[in-house]
Amino acid sequence: MAGYLVEDTRKVTTHRLREMKEQGKKIAMLTAYDYTMAQIIDGAGVDMILVGDSASNVMAGNYTTLPITIDEMIYHARSVVRGTRRALVVCDMPFGTYQVNETEAVSNAIRIMKETGCDALKLEGGEEIIEAVKKILAAGIPVCGHLGLTPQSICKFGTYAVRAKEEAEAAKLVRDAHLLEEAGCCAVVLEKIPAVLCERVCQELRIPVIGIGAGEADGQVLVCQDMLGMNKGFSPKFLRRYADLHTVITDAVGQYVTDVKKATFPNADERY
Ligand code: KIV
């Protein structure tokens, strides 16, 4: 069952993404890391699901995305694929699986595709990883780029502040976006950059640009738990909260604890 305003219930493909950009239809993307959430958000009509390496933070409680392993990403992506019918599922290649050399990159990419059944992979970076991107594409695997604030480079950046505010970094980002498009990427994520820069890239590229903290783009992505209000402590300016699940869950669990302690659960109808 597809959600409100979703007329096309066919599986979203890379071809369809390109059509959506051409037709001026916005692309809605969210992260998911497990079967249950994937089923809910796919049924609600998202076009793309990102099995982000943000699972390292959101699922495992790590400070950065760096520690998550390829085996852990495969576990998350496989679970998401099982819960998804319509959306295009993109899996992040985790830190260290594509930066060493192109041969390693392509064999890790093939492994993720084979073992998860996902539809595309996302890699962070431009010129520095372009040979790996080309090799993965040459193997027939769709690739989504990711520029701007690339969390796998957080130790190098030393801050989660907005990227590409300076002319040189902005010019490199535009060059990198073109390189990714020319290589054959199906989309590019731009994270935490000035809105005017994102608008420029959207205009210059024919592939869809998905923004997060980047103003208006061809589509938007958010971390599902953040937009559902499950993480109280994370409130960047770009985050719109669509629910307060932290309160909903806390109240529900509190009520359950009370009922168990008072022995009002289970009642006569809730037993065999
Ligand atoms: O891992 C992730 O969730 C991401 C998004 C923030 C774009 O890469």
Boltz pocket constraint, residues with backbone or C-beta under 6 A from the ligand:
constraints:
  - pocket:
      binder: B
      contacts: [[A, 31], [A, 50], [A, 51], [A, 52], [A, 53], [A, 54], [A, 55], [A, 92], [A, 189], [A, 191], [A, 212], [A, 221], [A, 223]]
      max_distance: 6.0
